[in-house]
């Protein structure tokens, strides 16, 4: 736990976007507001799955509480060994982490890594690639009301590269309203994201372990924002948001429930599910 002066400004800014809900109905939603930061970097593991080294982009701009947490947690992580031609090998991967600060009491905050993405370093042709991914249209009602958020879309890609099915795994909002209206805004953003995603197309793998799969699953974050501040220098900045619940997807592969969250990806960037480095240990918290 730590004292974090950067919390107040971001949270107050988000609370002021309240859509006129009665205080007693919005109060419970306000308690779920978090300060969130996406951090990118690189990680290297040994043939046994232990962390050999890691780096964080813009480290010099991060609060000491964040760097201290990462320096404590990351070296203790363990990954599934990576095999090439039947032998365990050292491996490297880009790393994206979502950090969250939650207010626990007066001047007390809990800091944790809640989601992570390790896409690995595939050879050309080993992964699903985007072919045509026109950004979904911003819903007029949400745009006019200043409602922003991020929809984490799961896409099932067929062997012809066309979209066979889509689902929203999670939707995080950057607005505070009553619980029923928060559900309404999530549905509006999800419907827009899924409607656009159904028209996407992809290039299937041409080599590698997944080339013969009947279909592939790809996760794509879709971001809707109006008039928000640009990221700070270095890209590491806190944003206040209300996290949405994780939604089960009936057609998703069974082992997806064991992954390290869904909301660490970069907006508009597809990430093939089930490939890359697989974390075996908990992400952890302070």
HUNOR-V924316 format. One line per field, one symbol per residue. phi: phi as a letter, one per 30 degrees, with the letter a starting at -180 (. if undefined). psi: psi as a letter, one per 40 degrees, with the letter a starting at -180 (. if undefined). burial: 1 if it has 9 or more other C-alpha atoms within 8 Angstrom, else 0. A space follows every 50 residues. Layout:
phi: ???
psi: ???
burial: ???
//
This chain:
phi: .acbdddeddddeddddediddeddceddedcdbcbbccclbbbbdedjd dcaabbdiedcddddddddddddedddbcdeccbhibdbdbbadbbbccb ccdcldhbbccbccabbbdibddeidbdbdcbbddddddeddddcidclb cccccccdddiddcabacdabcccacadedddddddddddddddddddcd bbcddcajdcdcddabcbcbdcccbbicddedejicbdbdacdcddcdce cddedddcdcibccddeicdbddjcidcdccddjad
psi: iihhdedddddddddeehfeiidddeddddeehihihhhiaiihiideei hdiiihhfdeeiiddddddddddddeihihihhhfehhiiiiiihhhhih hhheahfhihhiheiihgeagiiheeihiidhghhiihhdddddefhiih hhhhhhhieeeihdiiihdihhifihaidddddddddddddddddddeei iihiieiadedeidiihhhhhhhhihfiiiiiheehiihhihiiihhihd eiidedeeifiefeihhehihhheiaihhdiidii.
burial: 01000010011011101100100011101100111111111111111111 11010101000100011010001110111111000001111111111111 11100001111111111111000011111100100101100110011111 11111111001111011111111111111001001101110111111101 11111001011000011111111110000000000100111110000000 000000001101111001011100011110001010
//
